[in-house]
Amino acid sequence: MLNILLQAAPANPEGGYSSIILIILMFVVFYFFMIRPQMKKQKEMKKFRDSIKNGDKVITAGGIYGKVKEVKETIIVLEIADNVRISIDKGSVFPNAADSNAAQKNA
């Protein structure tokens, strides 16, 4: 057993440092290309959901388009047709794609 461990150990002591540096570099790359953009996107969605007001057009996670009629602490009442209103969780609401594209062009 000891023989196997000795064979697996690098002959050059600096070889261990280069592998540690490579692992650290991989974590840095994952952070900047995967974790950080996801955190930024989540922050923008939270900001959007906190700023929802009556009259905003939104899309639910299920793909239902509607107009916000009432905003409560965790629930939004959407009007999806004349006199048809549904209550949904605030976390399942996304900005209307057409509205967000128009806002980006105006900015």
C-alpha positions as a LaTeX table, in Angstrom:
\begin{tabular}{lrrr}
\hline
Residue & $x$ (\AA) & $y$ (\AA) & $z$ (\AA) \\
\hline
Met1 & 0.00 & 0.00 & 0.00 \\
Leu2 & 2.81 & 2.39 & 0.87 \\
Asn3 & 4.47 & 1.55 & $-2.43$ \\
Ile4 & 1.36 & 2.75 & $-4.34$ \\
Leu5 & 1.28 & 6.03 & $-2.40$ \\
Leu6 & 4.95 & 6.67 & $-3.06$ \\
Gln7 & 4.49 & 6.06 & $-6.78$ \\
Ala8 & 1.55 & 8.48 & $-6.91$ \\
Ala9 & 3.53 & 11.25 & $-5.18$ \\
Pro10 & 5.26 & 13.64 & $-7.59$ \\
Ala11 & 9.03 & 13.36 & $-7.81$ \\
Asn12 & 9.35 & 17.13 & $-8.10$ \\
Pro13 & 8.14 & 18.97 & $-4.95$ \\
Glu14 & 7.15 & 22.02 & $-7.03$ \\
Gly15 & 4.74 & 19.83 & $-9.01$ \\
Gly16 & 2.30 & 19.93 & $-6.10$ \\
Tyr17 & 2.20 & 23.71 & $-6.15$ \\
Ser18 & 1.43 & 23.89 & $-9.83$ \\
Ser19 & $-1.56$ & 21.58 & $-9.44$ \\
Ile20 & $-2.88$ & 23.68 & $-6.55$ \\
Ile21 & $-2.46$ & 26.83 & $-8.62$ \\
Leu22 & $-4.32$ & 25.16 & $-11.49$ \\
Ile23 & $-7.23$ & 24.22 & $-9.21$ \\
Ile24 & $-7.41$ & 27.76 & $-7.83$ \\
Leu25 & $-7.35$ & 29.14 & $-11.36$ \\
Met26 & $-10.25$ & 26.85 & $-12.31$ \\
Phe27 & $-12.30$ & 28.13 & $-9.36$ \\
Val28 & $-11.60$ & 31.74 & $-10.37$ \\
Val29 & $-12.72$ & 31.03 & $-13.94$ \\
Phe30 & $-15.90$ & 29.30 & $-12.72$ \\
Tyr31 & $-16.63$ & 32.26 & $-10.45$ \\
Phe32 & $-16.28$ & 34.92 & $-13.14$ \\
Phe33 & $-17.99$ & 33.00 & $-15.95$ \\
Met34 & $-20.71$ & 31.09 & $-14.11$ \\
Ile35 & $-21.38$ & 32.14 & $-10.52$ \\
Arg36 & $-21.04$ & 35.92 & $-10.77$ \\
Pro37 & $-23.34$ & 36.36 & $-13.82$ \\
Gln38 & $-25.97$ & 34.14 & $-12.15$ \\
Met39 & $-25.83$ & 36.22 & $-8.96$ \\
Lys40 & $-26.18$ & 39.41 & $-11.02$ \\
Lys41 & $-29.20$ & 37.98 & $-12.84$ \\
Gln42 & $-30.84$ & 36.97 & $-9.56$ \\
Lys43 & $-30.25$ & 40.45 & $-8.14$ \\
Glu44 & $-31.90$ & 42.04 & $-11.21$ \\
Met45 & $-34.92$ & 39.70 & $-10.91$ \\
Lys46 & $-35.32$ & 40.56 & $-7.21$ \\
Lys47 & $-35.13$ & 44.26 & $-8.05$ \\
Phe48 & $-37.80$ & 43.79 & $-10.76$ \\
Arg49 & $-40.11$ & 41.82 & $-8.46$ \\
Asp50 & $-39.77$ & 44.42 & $-5.71$ \\
Ser51 & $-40.64$ & 47.22 & $-8.16$ \\
Ile52 & $-43.79$ & 45.63 & $-9.64$ \\
Lys53 & $-46.75$ & 48.00 & $-9.52$ \\
Asn54 & $-50.33$ & 48.08 & $-10.74$ \\
Gly55 & $-50.64$ & 48.21 & $-14.52$ \\
Asp56 & $-47.34$ & 46.45 & $-15.31$ \\
Lys57 & $-47.47$ & 43.75 & $-17.96$ \\
Val58 & $-45.78$ & 40.52 & $-16.92$ \\
Ile59 & $-45.40$ & 36.85 & $-17.85$ \\
Thr60 & $-45.83$ & 34.03 & $-15.36$ \\
Ala61 & $-43.50$ & 31.04 & $-15.15$ \\
Gly62 & $-46.27$ & 29.04 & $-16.82$ \\
Gly63 & $-46.34$ & 31.38 & $-19.82$ \\
Ile64 & $-49.48$ & 33.34 & $-18.99$ \\
Tyr65 & $-49.41$ & 36.99 & $-20.05$ \\
Gly66 & $-51.26$ & 39.40 & $-17.82$ \\
Lys67 & $-51.57$ & 42.86 & $-16.34$ \\
Val68 & $-50.92$ & 43.44 & $-12.64$ \\
Lys69 & $-54.05$ & 44.56 & $-10.81$ \\
Glu70 & $-52.95$ & 44.23 & $-7.19$ \\
Val71 & $-49.63$ & 43.69 & $-5.42$ \\
Lys72 & $-49.46$ & 42.15 & $-1.96$ \\
Glu73 & $-46.44$ & 41.06 & 0.07 \\
Thr74 & $-45.89$ & 37.71 & $-1.67$ \\
Ile75 & $-48.89$ & 37.48 & $-4.04$ \\
Ile76 & $-49.77$ & 39.31 & $-7.24$ \\
Val77 & $-53.25$ & 39.47 & $-8.71$ \\
Leu78 & $-53.10$ & 39.34 & $-12.52$ \\
Glu79 & $-55.85$ & 40.15 & $-14.96$ \\
Ile80 & $-55.43$ & 37.78 & $-17.90$ \\
Ala81 & $-58.71$ & 38.66 & $-19.67$ \\
Asp82 & $-61.73$ & 40.89 & $-19.02$ \\
Asn83 & $-62.93$ & 40.12 & $-15.48$ \\
Val84 & $-60.61$ & 37.09 & $-15.23$ \\
Arg85 & $-58.14$ & 37.47 & $-12.39$ \\
Ile86 & $-55.70$ & 35.00 & $-10.92$ \\
Ser87 & $-53.51$ & 35.14 & $-7.82$ \\
Ile88 & $-49.93$ & 33.97 & $-8.27$ \\
Asp89 & $-46.75$ & 33.94 & $-6.23$ \\
Lys90 & $-44.45$ & 36.92 & $-6.75$ \\
Gly91 & $-41.52$ & 34.58 & $-7.42$ \\
Ser92 & $-43.11$ & 33.16 & $-10.57$ \\
Val93 & $-43.38$ & 36.49 & $-12.42$ \\
Phe94 & $-41.03$ & 37.72 & $-15.13$ \\
Pro95 & $-40.97$ & 40.97 & $-17.12$ \\
Asn96 & $-42.85$ & 40.99 & $-20.41$ \\
Ala97 & $-40.28$ & 40.44 & $-23.17$ \\
Ala98 & $-41.70$ & 43.16 & $-25.43$ \\
Asp99 & $-41.71$ & 45.72 & $-22.62$ \\
Ser100 & $-38.17$ & 44.92 & $-21.52$ \\
Asn101 & $-36.88$ & 45.15 & $-25.13$ \\
Ala102 & $-38.55$ & 48.55 & $-25.55$ \\
Ala103 & $-37.06$ & 49.75 & $-22.27$ \\
Gln104 & $-33.56$ & 48.69 & $-23.35$ \\
Lys105 & $-33.91$ & 50.55 & $-26.66$ \\
Asn106 & $-35.03$ & 53.72 & $-24.87$ \\
Ala107 & $-32.15$ & 53.56 & $-22.36$ \\
\hline
\end{tabular}
